[in-house]
Amino acid sequence: MSDIALQQIKKILQVELKPVNKKLDEHSQKLDSLTLDMIDVQKKTDVLIDIQSYIEDTKEKVDDHEERIQRLENAV
């Protein structure tokens, strides 16, 4: 094939593929956004587990203190 034919094919492909490339860019941006959203959700989920553990630990401490107070009141 001649250089002219190759250049014409290249131009045609650029024109024909332009909408496809545009859609590809749009989808790539959406995918990036979704990935960031998933990372945020994972971080929040990790924090929720830590908070739940902290609440359980605090509840145990409160229960222990209430028992101790009850024993002290009974001793008085």
N, CA, C and O atoms as CSV, one atom per row, in Angstrom:
chain,resi,resn,atom,element,x,y,z
A,1,MET,N,N,0.848,-1.178,0.000
A,1,MET,CA,C,0.000,0.000,0.000
A,1,MET,C,C,0.889,1.236,0.000
A,1,MET,O,O,1.991,1.250,0.548
A,2,SER,N,N,0.386,2.212,-0.604
A,2,SER,CA,C,1.169,3.445,-0.675
A,2,SER,C,C,1.000,4.244,0.613
A,2,SER,O,O,0.080,4.016,1.399
A,3,ASP,N,N,1.899,5.167,0.795
A,3,ASP,CA,C,1.839,6.034,1.972
A,3,ASP,C,C,0.559,6.858,1.990
A,3,ASP,O,O,0.002,7.129,3.054
A,4,ILE,N,N,0.102,7.247,0.826
A,4,ILE,CA,C,-1.129,8.046,0.740
A,4,ILE,C,C,-2.321,7.227,1.213
A,4,ILE,O,O,-3.168,7.729,1.951
A,5,ALA,N,N,-2.389,5.974,0.794
A,5,ALA,CA,C,-3.489,5.101,1.213
A,5,ALA,C,C,-3.440,4.876,2.719
A,5,ALA,O,O,-4.480,4.884,3.379
A,6,LEU,N,N,-2.262,4.679,3.263
A,6,LEU,CA,C,-2.121,4.486,4.709
A,6,LEU,C,C,-2.542,5.736,5.475
A,6,LEU,O,O,-3.182,5.641,6.522
A,7,GLN,N,N,-2.189,6.886,4.964
A,7,GLN,CA,C,-2.580,8.140,5.610
A,7,GLN,C,C,-4.094,8.322,5.571
A,7,GLN,O,O,-4.695,8.791,6.538
A,8,GLN,N,N,-4.705,7.949,4.446
A,8,GLN,CA,C,-6.159,8.060,4.330
A,8,GLN,C,C,-6.843,7.111,5.314
A,8,GLN,O,O,-7.816,7.480,5.972
A,9,ILE,N,N,-6.329,5.899,5.406
A,9,ILE,CA,C,-6.888,4.924,6.357
A,9,ILE,C,C,-6.742,5.444,7.785
A,9,ILE,O,O,-7.663,5.331,8.594
A,10,LYS,N,N,-5.592,6.007,8.083
A,10,LYS,CA,C,-5.341,6.555,9.415
A,10,LYS,C,C,-6.333,7.668,9.730
A,10,LYS,O,O,-6.880,7.707,10.832
A,11,LYS,N,N,-6.576,8.573,8.785
A,11,LYS,CA,C,-7.520,9.672,8.988
A,11,LYS,C,C,-8.934,9.138,9.202
A,11,LYS,O,O,-9.661,9.601,10.081
A,12,ILE,N,N,-9.310,8.159,8.386
A,12,ILE,CA,C,-10.647,7.567,8.508
A,12,ILE,C,C,-10.813,6.911,9.875
A,12,ILE,O,O,-11.843,7.076,10.528
A,13,LEU,N,N,-9.799,6.169,10.301
A,13,LEU,CA,C,-9.866,5.513,11.608
A,13,LEU,C,C,-9.948,6.530,12.744
A,13,LEU,O,O,-10.683,6.324,13.710
A,14,GLN,N,N,-9.202,7.617,12.633
A,14,GLN,CA,C,-9.256,8.646,13.667
A,14,GLN,C,C,-10.657,9.232,13.776
A,14,GLN,O,O,-11.160,9.457,14.876
A,15,VAL,N,N,-11.278,9.476,12.635
A,15,VAL,CA,C,-12.633,10.030,12.627
A,15,VAL,C,C,-13.624,9.006,13.176
A,15,VAL,O,O,-14.475,9.340,14.001
A,16,GLU,N,N,-13.514,7.774,12.724
A,16,GLU,CA,C,-14.453,6.729,13.138
A,16,GLU,C,C,-14.284,6.360,14.616
A,16,GLU,O,O,-15.262,6.046,15.296
A,17,LEU,N,N,-13.068,6.397,15.098
A,17,LEU,CA,C,-12.804,5.985,16.477
A,17,LEU,C,C,-12.938,7.119,17.488
A,17,LEU,O,O,-12.885,6.880,18.695
A,18,LYS,N,N,-13.110,8.336,17.012
A,18,LYS,CA,C,-13.221,9.476,17.920
A,18,LYS,C,C,-14.368,9.300,18.919
A,18,LYS,O,O,-14.148,9.505,20.113
A,19,PRO,N,N,-15.589,8.927,18.488
A,19,PRO,CA,C,-16.674,8.720,19.459
A,19,PRO,C,C,-16.369,7.575,20.437
A,19,PRO,O,O,-16.719,7.638,21.616
A,20,VAL,N,N,-15.723,6.549,19.931
A,20,VAL,CA,C,-15.380,5.410,20.787
A,20,VAL,C,C,-14.380,5.849,21.856
A,20,VAL,O,O,-14.519,5.490,23.025
A,21,ASN,N,N,-13.383,6.619,21.457
A,21,ASN,CA,C,-12.393,7.111,22.410
A,21,ASN,C,C,-13.022,8.042,23.440
A,21,ASN,O,O,-12.648,8.033,24.613
A,22,LYS,N,N,-13.986,8.847,22.985
A,22,LYS,CA,C,-14.679,9.746,23.905
A,22,LYS,C,C,-15.442,8.937,24.952
A,22,LYS,O,O,-15.375,9.238,26.143
A,23,LYS,N,N,-16.165,7.914,24.508
A,23,LYS,CA,C,-16.901,7.050,25.436
A,23,LYS,C,C,-15.944,6.331,26.381
A,23,LYS,O,O,-16.226,6.184,27.570
A,24,LEU,N,N,-14.836,5.894,25.854
A,24,LEU,CA,C,-13.831,5.219,26.675
A,24,LEU,C,C,-13.334,6.143,27.777
A,24,LEU,O,O,-13.189,5.718,28.923
A,25,ASP,N,N,-13.073,7.392,27.446
A,25,ASP,CA,C,-12.639,8.371,28.445
A,25,ASP,C,C,-13.716,8.602,29.500
A,25,ASP,O,O,-13.418,8.677,30.692
A,26,GLU,N,N,-14.971,8.715,29.058
A,26,GLU,CA,C,-16.079,8.915,29.996
A,26,GLU,C,C,-16.197,7.734,30.950
A,26,GLU,O,O,-16.347,7.918,32.158
A,27,HIS,N,N,-16.131,6.539,30.414
A,27,HIS,CA,C,-16.244,5.343,31.250
A,27,HIS,C,C,-15.051,5.214,32.189
A,27,HIS,O,O,-15.190,4.756,33.323
A,28,SER,N,N,-13.908,5.612,31.721
A,28,SER,CA,C,-12.716,5.574,32.562
A,28,SER,C,C,-12.875,6.518,33.753
A,28,SER,O,O,-12.510,6.170,34.876
A,29,GLN,N,N,-13.414,7.699,33.510
A,29,GLN,CA,C,-13.650,8.656,34.590
A,29,GLN,C,C,-14.681,8.122,35.574
A,29,GLN,O,O,-14.523,8.270,36.786
A,30,LYS,N,N,-15.736,7.503,35.056
A,30,LYS,CA,C,-16.757,6.929,35.931
A,30,LYS,C,C,-16.175,5.801,36.770
A,30,LYS,O,O,-16.488,5.677,37.954
A,31,LEU,N,N,-15.345,4.996,36.170
A,31,LEU,CA,C,-14.707,3.902,36.895
A,31,LEU,C,C,-13.800,4.440,37.997
A,31,LEU,O,O,-13.786,3.907,39.107
A,32,ASP,N,N,-13.053,5.481,37.699
A,32,ASP,CA,C,-12.204,6.110,38.715
A,32,ASP,C,C,-13.045,6.628,39.878
A,32,ASP,O,O,-12.679,6.465,41.042
A,33,SER,N,N,-14.161,7.246,39.557
A,33,SER,CA,C,-15.048,7.775,40.585
A,33,SER,C,C,-15.617,6.652,41.450
A,33,SER,O,O,-15.663,6.764,42.675
A,34,LEU,N,N,-16.045,5.582,40.811
A,34,LEU,CA,C,-16.574,4.440,41.555
A,34,LEU,C,C,-15.508,3.803,42.442
A,34,LEU,O,O,-15.791,3.386,43.565
A,35,THR,N,N,-14.304,3.735,41.936
A,35,THR,CA,C,-13.207,3.175,42.721
A,35,THR,C,C,-12.962,4.021,43.966
A,35,THR,O,O,-12.773,3.481,45.057
A,36,LEU,N,N,-12.964,5.330,43.811
A,36,LEU,CA,C,-12.787,6.212,44.967
A,36,LEU,C,C,-13.937,6.061,45.958
A,36,LEU,O,O,-13.721,6.076,47.169
A,37,ASP,N,N,-15.155,5.918,45.448
A,37,ASP,CA,C,-16.307,5.698,46.324
A,37,ASP,C,C,-16.156,4.399,47.103
A,37,ASP,O,O,-16.466,4.348,48.294
A,38,MET,N,N,-15.688,3.363,46.446
A,38,MET,CA,C,-15.498,2.076,47.124
A,38,MET,C,C,-14.436,2.189,48.213
A,38,MET,O,O,-14.577,1.598,49.284
A,39,ILE,N,N,-13.385,2.939,47.947
A,39,ILE,CA,C,-12.338,3.139,48.949
A,39,ILE,C,C,-12.914,3.880,50.160
A,39,ILE,O,O,-12.617,3.525,51.300
A,40,ASP,N,N,-13.735,4.904,49.919
A,40,ASP,CA,C,-14.367,5.641,51.016
A,40,ASP,C,C,-15.270,4.734,51.841
A,40,ASP,O,O,-15.255,4.789,53.070
A,41,VAL,N,N,-16.050,3.906,51.171
A,41,VAL,CA,C,-16.939,2.979,51.871
A,41,VAL,C,C,-16.124,2.006,52.720
A,41,VAL,O,O,-16.495,1.716,53.858
A,42,GLN,N,N,-15.030,1.507,52.182
A,42,GLN,CA,C,-14.183,0.577,52.929
A,42,GLN,C,C,-13.601,1.249,54.171
A,42,GLN,O,O,-13.556,0.641,55.240
A,43,LYS,N,N,-13.162,2.487,54.036
A,43,LYS,CA,C,-12.622,3.219,55.187
A,43,LYS,C,C,-13.689,3.385,56.258
A,43,LYS,O,O,-13.424,3.181,57.443
A,44,LYS,N,N,-14.902,3.757,55.839
A,44,LYS,CA,C,-15.990,3.945,56.796
A,44,LYS,C,C,-16.356,2.631,57.459
A,44,LYS,O,O,-16.653,2.600,58.653
A,45,THR,N,N,-16.338,1.558,56.705
A,45,THR,CA,C,-16.639,0.244,57.264
A,45,THR,C,C,-15.595,-0.138,58.300
A,45,THR,O,O,-15.937,-0.664,59.360
A,46,ASP,N,N,-14.333,0.119,58.008
A,46,ASP,CA,C,-13.264,-0.173,58.962
A,46,ASP,C,C,-13.448,0.632,60.241
A,46,ASP,O,O,-13.240,0.110,61.337
A,47,VAL,N,N,-13.835,1.890,60.114
A,47,VAL,CA,C,-14.050,2.742,61.282
A,47,VAL,C,C,-15.230,2.230,62.095
A,47,VAL,O,O,-15.181,2.237,63.325
A,48,LEU,N,N,-16.283,1.790,61.430
A,48,LEU,CA,C,-17.455,1.278,62.143
A,48,LEU,C,C,-17.102,0.068,62.996
A,48,LEU,O,O,-17.604,-0.076,64.110
A,49,ILE,N,N,-16.248,-0.794,62.480
A,49,ILE,CA,C,-15.821,-1.966,63.243
A,49,ILE,C,C,-15.059,-1.518,64.484
A,49,ILE,O,O,-15.268,-2.063,65.568
A,50,ASP,N,N,-14.178,-0.531,64.337
A,50,ASP,CA,C,-13.429,-0.002,65.479
A,50,ASP,C,C,-14.361,0.630,66.504
A,50,ASP,O,O,-14.188,0.439,67.708
A,51,ILE,N,N,-15.342,1.378,66.032
A,51,ILE,CA,C,-16.298,2.021,66.940
A,51,ILE,C,C,-17.112,0.969,67.684
A,51,ILE,O,O,-17.341,1.095,68.887
A,52,GLN,N,N,-17.547,-0.062,66.978
A,52,GLN,CA,C,-18.320,-1.123,67.614
A,52,GLN,C,C,-17.496,-1.806,68.698
A,52,GLN,O,O,-18.009,-2.082,69.782
A,53,SER,N,N,-16.255,-2.073,68.427
A,53,SER,CA,C,-15.371,-2.689,69.407
A,53,SER,C,C,-15.190,-1.771,70.614
A,53,SER,O,O,-15.214,-2.232,71.755
A,54,TYR,N,N,-15.009,-0.485,70.368
A,54,TYR,CA,C,-14.853,0.488,71.450
A,54,TYR,C,C,-16.108,0.531,72.318
A,54,TYR,O,O,-16.010,0.580,73.544
A,55,ILE,N,N,-17.275,0.513,71.700
A,55,ILE,CA,C,-18.539,0.532,72.444
A,55,ILE,C,C,-18.655,-0.712,73.316
A,55,ILE,O,O,-19.051,-0.618,74.478
A,56,GLU,N,N,-18.317,-1.865,72.771
A,56,GLU,CA,C,-18.383,-3.104,73.547
A,56,GLU,C,C,-17.420,-3.059,74.732
A,56,GLU,O,O,-17.779,-3.461,75.838
A,57,ASP,N,N,-16.203,-2.572,74.507
A,57,ASP,CA,C,-15.229,-2.452,75.594
A,57,ASP,C,C,-15.724,-1.492,76.670
A,57,ASP,O,O,-15.590,-1.761,77.863
A,58,THR,N,N,-16.293,-0.379,76.241
A,58,THR,CA,C,-16.810,0.610,77.189
A,58,THR,C,C,-17.965,0.031,77.988
A,58,THR,O,O,-18.064,0.264,79.193
A,59,LYS,N,N,-18.835,-0.718,77.333
A,59,LYS,CA,C,-19.969,-1.337,78.028
A,59,LYS,C,C,-19.472,-2.304,79.095
A,59,LYS,O,O,-20.008,-2.335,80.202
A,60,GLU,N,N,-18.460,-3.087,78.771
A,60,GLU,CA,C,-17.895,-4.013,79.752
A,60,GLU,C,C,-17.323,-3.253,80.944
A,60,GLU,O,O,-17.514,-3.666,82.088
A,61,LYS,N,N,-16.632,-2.161,80.694
A,61,LYS,CA,C,-16.067,-1.363,81.782
A,61,LYS,C,C,-17.168,-0.759,82.643
A,61,LYS,O,O,-17.061,-0.744,83.870
A,62,VAL,N,N,-18.223,-0.261,82.009
A,62,VAL,CA,C,-19.350,0.308,82.752
A,62,VAL,C,C,-19.995,-0.771,83.611
A,62,VAL,O,O,-20.312,-0.522,84.774
A,63,ASP,N,N,-20.193,-1.954,83.062
A,63,ASP,CA,C,-20.769,-3.058,83.831
A,63,ASP,C,C,-19.890,-3.400,85.029
A,63,ASP,O,O,-20.394,-3.621,86.130
A,64,ASP,N,N,-18.575,-3.443,84.815
A,64,ASP,CA,C,-17.645,-3.724,85.920
A,64,ASP,C,C,-17.739,-2.646,86.999
A,64,ASP,O,O,-17.752,-2.960,88.189
A,65,HIS,N,N,-17.802,-1.384,86.591
A,65,HIS,CA,C,-17.906,-0.291,87.564
A,65,HIS,C,C,-19.231,-0.349,88.317
A,65,HIS,O,O,-19.266,-0.092,89.520
A,66,GLU,N,N,-20.300,-0.677,87.639
A,66,GLU,CA,C,-21.602,-0.785,88.308
A,66,GLU,C,C,-21.586,-1.903,89.339
A,66,GLU,O,O,-22.121,-1.740,90.436
A,67,GLU,N,N,-20.978,-3.038,89.002
A,67,GLU,CA,C,-20.858,-4.138,89.960
A,67,GLU,C,C,-20.018,-3.714,91.162
A,67,GLU,O,O,-20.354,-4.024,92.305
A,68,ARG,N,N,-18.944,-3.017,90.898
A,68,ARG,CA,C,-18.065,-2.557,91.978
A,68,ARG,C,C,-18.802,-1.577,92.889
A,68,ARG,O,O,-18.692,-1.662,94.112
A,69,ILE,N,N,-19.555,-0.644,92.292
A,69,ILE,CA,C,-20.340,0.311,93.079
A,69,ILE,C,C,-21.365,-0.425,93.926
A,69,ILE,O,O,-21.567,-0.100,95.096
A,70,GLN,N,N,-22.008,-1.418,93.327
A,70,GLN,CA,C,-23.021,-2.194,94.056
A,70,GLN,C,C,-22.393,-2.912,95.248
A,70,GLN,O,O,-22.973,-2.939,96.333
A,71,ARG,N,N,-21.208,-3.493,95.048
A,71,ARG,CA,C,-20.523,-4.182,96.150
A,71,ARG,C,C,-20.133,-3.193,97.247
A,71,ARG,O,O,-20.265,-3.493,98.434
A,72,LEU,N,N,-19.651,-2.015,96.848
A,72,LEU,CA,C,-19.279,-1.001,97.845
A,72,LEU,C,C,-20.498,-0.518,98.620
A,72,LEU,O,O,-20.425,-0.330,99.835
A,73,GLU,N,N,-21.619,-0.315,97.927
A,73,GLU,CA,C,-22.843,0.107,98.617
A,73,GLU,C,C,-23.325,-0.969,99.579
A,73,GLU,O,O,-23.790,-0.667,100.678
A,74,ASN,N,N,-23.212,-2.221,99.165
A,74,ASN,CA,C,-23.632,-3.321,100.036
A,74,ASN,C,C,-22.714,-3.440,101.243
A,74,ASN,O,O,-23.162,-3.812,102.328
A,75,ALA,N,N,-21.444,-3.129,101.067
A,75,ALA,CA,C,-20.481,-3.229,102.165
A,75,ALA,C,C,-20.705,-2.120,103.190
A,75,ALA,O,O,-20.402,-2.294,104.371
A,76,VAL,N,N,-21.232,-0.984,102.743
A,76,VAL,CA,C,-21.456,0.144,103.652
A,76,VAL,C,C,-22.701,-0.139,104.416
A,76,VAL,O,O,-23.109,0.667,105.254
